[in-house]
């Protein structure tokens, strides 16, 4: 189970179901600061590719989504294996 603490949407609303889908089957999980991890995947929205990132604190039970957003800066955030 994952709780949604808050959302920070810079420019456009990210649909909750898209965030939930990303959390269930992320394309990649990248370690962040402290206990935070970025669950991220690429998605096509209106013919344009975006990177959807959900920042999650999974040190808690249940895990908590701290924030979620989408960006076109895929190369910046997509981690290399």
N, C-alpha and C positions, 0 to 999 in steps of 0.2 A: 504494500500500500504506500502511496506517495501523497503527501499533502502539498497544496499550493499555498505558499505563504503570501506572496505578492507578485505582481507582474510589473515590469518596467517596459513599456512599449514606447520606443523612441518616436516612430513616425506612424506606424500602422498597427492595427490590432492583429495579433496572432490568435487564430481560433484555438480554443481549448482542446478540441478534439485532435488538432494537428500536433499540439504539444504532447498530449497523451499518447498518440501514436509514436512520436519520437522517443518517448520514455520507454515504451514497451519494446520497440525494435530500433534502437539507435544505430546509425551507420558507424559511429565511433564514440568512445568514451575517453575523454582527455582529462588528466589530473589538473587541478587548478590550485589556488591558494588554500592552504590548510586542508580541511576536510571536503572542500568543494570539488565537484567534478562537472565537466561540461558534457552532457549527452547531446550529441549533434548528428544531424543528417541533412543531406541535400534534398531539396524538393522543388518542383516546378509549380510556380504560382503565376497564372496568367501568361504563360509562355516565357517566363524569365526564371533563371535558376537562382535559388536562395539557399543559404545555410541557415537552418533552424537550430538554435542553441538553447538548451534548458540547463541552467546552472543549478545543481542539486547538492544539498548537504545530506549525504547518505550515512553520516556518522550517527544520525538520530534514527529512532525507530518509532514511527515510520519515517522514511526519508522525506525531506522537504524541498520543494522547488522554490529556490530563492528568487529567481527571475527567469524570464524567457523572452527571446527576441529573434528576429530574422535579420540577415545581413547578406549583401551581395559580395562581401569580402571573403569569399570561400578560401582562397589561397592563404590568407593571413591566419585563419583559425584552424584549418584542416591540418591535423597533426600527421607527421610522417612516421610510419612504423619503424 
